[in-house]
């Protein structure tokens, strides 16, 4: 794109410069990668679901450092830590449901012992000191669920968490 500027008129020169700056800014925004929620979620290998012996954070994937949901999508936030079998079991539930919802729901995964700079505001807003904590937001950003503890009493039971995510995705 080319701009003609009459250098004899200072006002036109400033307007032309503003247009150039605006065009460059818009080009930069258009080429910037969109913020992505976590994806390709899977469990860390060798997790224990019966004791606190696991040294690894239970969920692995791409973009785990991100903290923004995709516009118009429901969001599931998971706050946990390593060395916690309750976190591991809840992570197992969440990862089991991930394939069903990955195209319709944003997943944000936070290791409370090592939050990314982007996630610190989420920790301050939603995390109350107990792990695991699950927060589910509707498509409009309203809180559907925000509680610490497991969402089920039986390992592998995803029923309640599934219903929460389904409800949030529909709202």
N, C-alpha and C positions, 0 to 999 in steps of 0.2 A: 504494500500500500504506500502511496506517495502523496505528500502534502506540499502544495505550493504556498509559499509565504512571501508576501511583499515586504522586503526588508526596509522600505522607506517608511512604513507605518508601524511603530512600536506595538500598537494594540493588536494588530493582525499577527505580528510575530509572536506575542504572548499567547494568543488564541491558538495559533498553529502549534506552538510548543506544548500547550495543554493537550491538544488532540494527539500529538505524538506520544506524550507520556501516558495518556489514557489508553491508546492503542497498544503500547508496549506492556502496560499493566494487564490489560485484558488478554493479551497473548500469553503472558506468564501464567495467568490463572487457568486459561484453557489447557495449557500443557502440563499443569501441576497434577500429580496423581491424586485421585480422590482418597479421602481418608477411608480406610477399610477397617471393619471390625475383625476380630480374630476369625480365622478360618482354617480348614484342614485339621480340625481338632481330633486328637487321639490321646489315649492314655500313655503315660510314661511306662516303660517296661519294668517288670519286677516290682510292681506296687503290692503292698500288703493291705489287705482289707480287714485284718483282724488285730493288728498291733501298730505301734508307731515307729516301725523300723525303716520306713521308706525315706531315703534322703532326698529324693527328687520331688519337685513340684509335680502333682499328678497329671496335669494336662499339658500336652505339647501341641504345637501347631504353628501356623504362620500369623504374623501381625499381632502377636500376643501383647505387644507394648501399646497398642492403640486403645483409645478410650471413648470413641465416638460411635454412635450407632448410625446406620444408614437412614437418611430421611424417609419418613413414612413407614418405617418398619418397627415392629415390637423389638424390645431389647431384653436380653437376659444377661445379668451381671453375676459373676461367680467370684467370691472372695474366699481364698483358702491359703494354705501353707503346707510345706512339706512336714514330715513327722507327725501327721495327724490322720488316723485311720478313718475318722468321720469325714474329713475332707476328701479322702480317697474314694470312699463309697459314694459321696454326693457327686464327685467328679465322674465316676463311672456312670451314674444315672444321666448326667448332663451329656456326656459323650455318646451314650446310647441313643439319645434323642436328637443329637446334632444332625445326622443325615436327613431326618424327616423335616427339619425346619431351616436348614442352612440357607435356602434361597429366600425365605420369608422373614427371618428373624436375625437381628444382629447379636453376636455373642461377644461379650467383653469378659476377659479372664484376668483376674488380678491376684498376683502373689503378694499378699499383704506384707511379707517380710522384705520384698524387693519390688515395690510398685514402680512403674516407669514414671518419668516426669509428667507425661500426659495423664496418668491415672491418679495422681495424688489428690486432685479435686474430688474424684469419685470416692476415694477412701475417706476423705473428710466428710463428705455428704452422706454416704450410705453405710459405711462400715462402723460398727459399734463395739468392736473388740472381741467378738466371738466368731470362731470358724467351725464349719463353713457358713458363709452368709450367701443367700441367693436373693437377688433383687430382680423383679420382672416388671418392665414398663410396657404399657400399651403403645400402640402406634402414635398416639398423641402425646406421649411422654409421661402420662399419668401413672403413678405407682399402682400396680395390680397386686404385688406381693413384695414384702421386704422383711425377711426374718433370718435369724441365725439358727443353725441346727440342720439336721437332715430333713428332707421332705418326705421320708418314708422310714418305717421301722425295720423293713426287710431289705436286705441287699438285693439290688437289681430291680426293685419295685419302682417303676417310673410313672405309675398312674397319676399321682397327684401333680407331679411336676409337668407331665404331659398336658394335663387339663389346664394348668396355669398358663402355659405357653400358648396353647390353643386359644384360650380366652383373650390373652394379650394381643395375639396376632389378628383377632377378629375385631377388636375395639378400635 
